[in-house]
Amino acid sequence: MTVKTRKQGNSIMIAVPSQFKIGENVEYNPVLDDNGVLSFVPVHKNLFDQHPEYDLRSAIKSMNIGDNGKAVGKENVW
């Protein structure tokens, strides 16, 4: 399948085929790499923005979830 760019106002548009089943008003961050590959990464919302008073640390304690205090990957939540 091939799509073609078109100009709309000051922007260049690319149509997304309906087969991809992407809804309206979905937000993406465009990324252009060194090889000229254009990617669109979905924007993820921070779940804690809606409830900034939520204390994850106390919730973990109340559920008796153990923590050895060592990072497993790239965690940086505290």
N, C-alpha and C positions, 0 to 999 in steps of 0.2 A: 504494500500500500504506500502511496506517495501523497504527501500533502504539499500545498504551495503557500508561500507567504503572500500577504496582501497588505497594503497600506490603509490604515484607518486613522485619520487625523495625523498626529505626530508619531504614531506607533506602528510597528509591524506586527501583524496578527498571524497566527497559525491556527487553523481549525483542528479541534480534537475530534476524531471520529466517534460517532455515537456508540460504536461497538465497545468502547472503553468504559461506558456507563459511569461517567463522571458527572456528578450533579452540578446544578447551577450554583454560583457564588462560592465555590470551594477555593480556598486560598493556597497558593503555591509560592515557593521561593525559587526564582530562576537562577540557574548556575551554568556558567559557560567555562569549560575547562580549557587547558592549553592546546588540546587537539581539536578544538572547535565543536566539541560535543555539547549540545544544549540539553540540560536536564531540568525538570520541574519537580521539586521536593515538596511534599505536602507540609503545610504549616501545622504544627501541633500546639495545642493550647496547654498552658500550665494548669493542671487540675487544681492546684492550691490557690490560684488567683481568685477564685470565687469565694473561698473561705480562708482568708489569711490568718484567722485566729486558730485554725486547726493545728494541733501540736502532734506531729507524727511520732516524735520520740515517746511521748506519754502513751500514745495509742499502741505502739509496739510493746511497751511495758505491760499495759493492761491486757494484751493478748498473750502474754508470756512467750514472746518470740525471742529466741536466744540470739545473741550477737557476740562474736568472738573479738570484736573490735578491730579486725583486720579488713582492709579493702580487698575486694575480689577483682574488680576491674577498674573502671575510671570513675568510681563514685566520688562525689564531692557534695554531699547533701548537708553537712553540718557546717 
